[in-house]
Amino acid sequence: MASRQDQASYHAGEAKARAEEKTGYVVGAAQDKARDATGRAMDKGRGAAEATKEKGYEAKDNAAGTAQQTGSYIAQTAEAAKQKAAGAAQYTIDTARAGTERTGSYIG
């Protein structure tokens, strides 16, 4: 028959083994949770990077569109000024001719 001391030592060994096994489960679960959290954080980071990239492309496209509109506006304004100058020049020529017809002399 085993002595009480042997039985106590046996039970202590079993308790230690159970504690180590539980510790292993707890540590493993904690590691799994940490890996999951890391994966989610990396996914969120990738998503944020992708969203930022998309916003950058949108801003670039908007800037290009604005530049094109501005260029078109400037071209229209220049054309209007050109037509106005041509009209003013023609008015000046017509006025000079009318003055010549009234006075009978032509300068130019």
C-alpha positions in Angstrom: 0.0 0.0 0.0 1.2 3.5 -0.8 1.9 5.8 2.0 0.0 9.0 2.5 3.1 10.9 1.4 3.2 9.0 -1.8 -0.5 9.6 -2.4 -0.1 13.3 -1.7 2.8 13.5 -4.1 0.8 11.7 -6.7 -2.2 14.0 -6.3 0.2 17.0 -6.4 1.6 15.8 -9.7 -1.8 15.3 -11.2 -2.9 18.8 -10.1 0.3 20.2 -11.6 -0.3 18.4 -14.9 -3.9 19.7 -15.0 -2.8 23.2 -14.2 -0.1 23.1 -17.0 -2.7 21.8 -19.4 -5.2 24.5 -18.6 -2.4 27.1 -18.9 -1.5 25.7 -22.3 -5.2 26.1 -23.4 -5.4 29.6 -22.0 -2.1 30.7 -23.7 -3.2 29.1 -26.9 -6.5 30.8 -26.9 -4.8 34.1 -26.1 -2.4 33.6 -29.0 -5.3 32.8 -31.3 -7.1 36.0 -30.3 -4.0 38.0 -30.8 -3.5 36.6 -34.3 -7.2 37.3 -35.1 -6.9 40.9 -33.8 -3.7 41.4 -35.8 -5.3 40.1 -38.9 -8.3 42.4 -38.5 -6.0 45.4 -37.8 -4.1 44.6 -41.0 -7.3 44.2 -43.0 -8.5 47.6 -41.7 -5.1 49.1 -42.6 -5.3 47.7 -46.1 -8.9 49.0 -46.4 -7.9 52.5 -45.2 -4.9 52.5 -47.6 -7.2 51.5 -50.5 -9.8 54.1 -49.6 -7.0 56.8 -49.4 -5.7 55.7 -52.8 -9.2 55.9 -54.3 -9.8 59.4 -52.8 -6.4 60.4 -54.3 -7.5 59.2 -57.8 -10.8 61.1 -57.4 -9.1 64.3 -56.4 -6.7 63.9 -59.4 -9.7 63.4 -61.8 -11.5 66.3 -60.3 -8.5 68.5 -60.7 -8.1 67.5 -64.3 -11.7 68.2 -65.0 -11.4 71.6 -63.3 -8.3 72.4 -65.3 -10.1 71.4 -68.5 -13.1 73.6 -67.7 -10.8 76.5 -66.8 -8.9 76.0 -70.1 -12.2 75.9 -72.0 -13.4 79.1 -70.2 -10.2 80.9 -71.1 -10.4 79.9 -74.7 -14.0 81.1 -74.9 -13.1 84.4 -73.2 -10.2 84.9 -75.6 -12.4 84.2 -78.6 -15.0 86.7 -77.3 -12.3 89.3 -76.8 -10.9 88.6 -80.3 -14.4 89.0 -81.9 -14.9 92.2 -79.9 -11.6 93.6 -81.1 -12.4 92.7 -84.7 -15.7 94.4 -84.3 -14.0 97.5 -82.8 -11.5 97.5 -85.7 -14.3 97.3 -88.2 -16.2 100.1 -86.5 -13.0 102.2 -86.7 -12.6 101.5 -90.4 -16.2 102.2 -91.1 -16.1 105.5 -89.1 -12.9 106.5 -91.0 -14.6 105.8 -94.3 -17.7 107.7 -93.3 -15.5 110.7 -92.3 -13.6 110.5 -95.6 -16.8 110.5 -97.5 -18.0 113.6 -95.7 -14.8 115.5 -96.1 -13.7 114.1 -99.4 -10.2 113.1 -98.3 -8.8 109.8 -97.2 -6.1 109.5 -94.6 -4.1 106.3 -94.8 
